[in-house]
Amino acid sequence: MTTASLSKRLLYFMYFHKRRIALGTGVTGIYLLFAERAIHSKYELYRMGFAGSLATTVMETTHHFVDTVNIRSKVSKTPISSIGMASKIYT
């Protein structure tokens, strides 16, 4: 795969997902603004709330793919292994 082909694919991906990218960037920016304020806050409740929301976000994003594979392999009409379902989702 050439560099030009890779950059072209990236541009197509960004064009197709421009709203999702813009929304994600905005939400992440606002979250980081509140995170910065919570870290430097004198109130323990804000720091604990930030730590809890960060832990929940990390766990949800890291386990989403595993949960998707699990659900789809259970719902599939034909018996399929988890690795087979993961490769099917990837393609």
N, C-alpha and C positions, 0 to 999 in steps of 0.2 A: 504494500500500500504506500503510495507516495504521499509526500507532505501536502501537496496541493489537494489531493483527494481527501485527506484527513481534514484539512481546514475547510474544504467545501462541505463536507458532511457536518462539521461543527456549526457552520453558518446555517445550513438547512435545519439542524436541530434547534438552534437558537431562534430562528424565524418561526418555526412551528410552535415552540413553547414560550414565546415572548411574554405572554400574559402571566404564565406560571412563574417564569423567571422574575418578572417585575414584582409580582405579589410576594414571592419568596424573599426577594431582596428587601422589600419594604418591611415585611414582618420581622425578618432577621435584624434589620437596623433598629427597629423599635424595641425589640427584645434586648439587644445589646445595650441600648441606651438605658433601659430599666435595670439591666444587670449591673452596669457600671455604677448606677446610683445605689443599688442594693448592696453591692460589695463595700462601698465606702459609707454606708449608713451606720448610724450609731445604734439602730434598733435591730435586735437579734431576730425578730420576727421576719423582717424583710430579707435578711440573709438566709434564713432557713427556708423561706418561701421560694427564693431564687434557686437554692440548691435542690429543692424538691422538684421544681419545674424543669430544671436542667436534667436531673436524673430521669424523669419521666420521658422527656423528649428524646434523650439518648436511647433509652430502652425501647421506645416505640419505633424509632427509625431503624435500629439495628435488628429488631426481631420481626419487622414487617415482611421481609422476604421469606423468612422461615415459616411464618404463619400462613402466607399466601400459598406456598408449596404444600403445606399440610392440608389446608382446606381444599385446594383443587384436587389433590390426590385422593381425598376422601369422597369427593363429589363425582369424580370421573366414573363414567359408565363401564369402562374397561379397566381391569386391574393394572396399575402402573406404579413403579417404584418412585420414591421421592427424588432420586437422581434423574430418572427419566422425565419426571414432571418439571424439575428445575431446568433441564435442557430444553424442554418444550416451551417453557415460559421465556427462556432466554432467546430462542429463535423466533 
